[in-house]
Amino acid sequence: MPVLKYYGPLCDLTGCKSDYTAATSLQEARNFIRQKYGEETLRMARGCTVIVNDKNYNHLRQKKPRFKDEDTIHFFPPLAGG
């Protein structure tokens, strides 16, 4: 099963660092997050940079990748500060 990994405030909202899911797409992964953790957590996840197996999802999006069992999907919240 693909694993979803959470960082920063998203980790705080979920109360965990990762989840296994049967999701095969980013949309399904976000639906999983919404169903398990609610709308506030989904809003945070939508603002995250998504990395799939060390590749930015924005660079893969045009290919519409399907998640496989061995995939790791990272949700990194925006960074700020200085």
matplotlib code that plots the C-alpha trace (Angstrom):
import matplotlib.pyplot as plt

x = [0.0, 1.2, 2.3, 1.3, 3.9, 3.0, 5.3, 5.0, 1.5, 0.0, 1.6, 0.2, -3.3, -3.3, -1.6, 0.7, 3.6, 2.2, -0.7, -1.1, -3.8, -5.3, -5.3, -4.1, -4.1, -3.6, -7.4, -8.0, -5.2, -6.8, -10.2, -8.7, -7.2, -10.6, -12.5, -10.1, -9.1, -11.7, -11.9, -9.3, -6.7, -7.7, -7.3, -3.8, -3.0, -4.1, -1.6, 1.3, 4.0, 3.5, 6.5, 6.0, 9.1, 11.5, 9.8, 7.7, 4.1, 3.8, 6.4, 4.5, 1.0, 0.7, 1.4, -1.4, 0.6, -1.2, 0.2, 1.6, 2.0, 5.7, 5.1, 5.7, 3.8, 5.1, 3.0, 5.3, 3.6, 4.8, 8.0, 8.3, 10.6, 14.0]
y = [0.0, 3.5, 5.4, 9.1, 11.0, 14.2, 17.0, 20.1, 21.3, 18.6, 16.0, 17.9, 17.9, 14.2, 13.2, 10.9, 10.9, 8.6, 6.5, 3.6, 4.0, 2.2, 5.5, 5.4, 9.1, 12.4, 13.0, 9.7, 10.5, 13.8, 12.2, 9.7, 12.6, 14.4, 11.3, 10.3, 13.8, 16.3, 19.5, 21.5, 18.9, 18.6, 22.4, 22.1, 19.1, 21.1, 23.8, 21.4, 20.6, 17.0, 14.8, 11.3, 9.1, 12.1, 13.9, 17.0, 16.1, 19.3, 18.0, 14.7, 16.1, 16.2, 12.5, 11.8, 9.3, 6.4, 5.5, 2.0, -0.1, 0.8, 4.6, 7.2, 10.4, 13.3, 16.3, 19.3, 22.4, 25.8, 27.0, 30.6, 32.5, 34.0]
z = [0.0, -0.6, 2.5, 3.1, 5.2, 7.1, 8.3, 10.4, 11.3, 9.2, 11.5, 14.5, 13.0, 12.1, 15.4, 13.4, 11.0, 8.3, 7.1, 4.7, 2.2, -0.8, -2.7, -6.3, -7.0, -5.3, -5.3, -3.6, -1.1, -0.2, 0.1, 2.5, 4.6, 4.6, 5.6, 8.4, 9.7, 8.5, 6.5, 8.4, 7.8, 4.1, 3.7, 5.1, 2.9, -0.2, 0.6, 0.9, -1.6, -2.6, -3.3, -4.7, -4.5, -4.3, -7.3, -7.0, -8.0, -9.9, -12.4, -12.7, -12.8, -16.6, -16.7, -14.2, -12.2, -10.4, -7.0, -6.6, -3.5, -3.0, -3.4, -0.6, -0.9, 1.3, 2.2, 3.1, 4.4, 3.1, 4.7, 6.1, 8.1, 7.8]

ax = plt.figure().add_subplot(projection="3d")
ax.plot(x, y, z, "-o")
ax.set_aspect("equal")
plt.show()
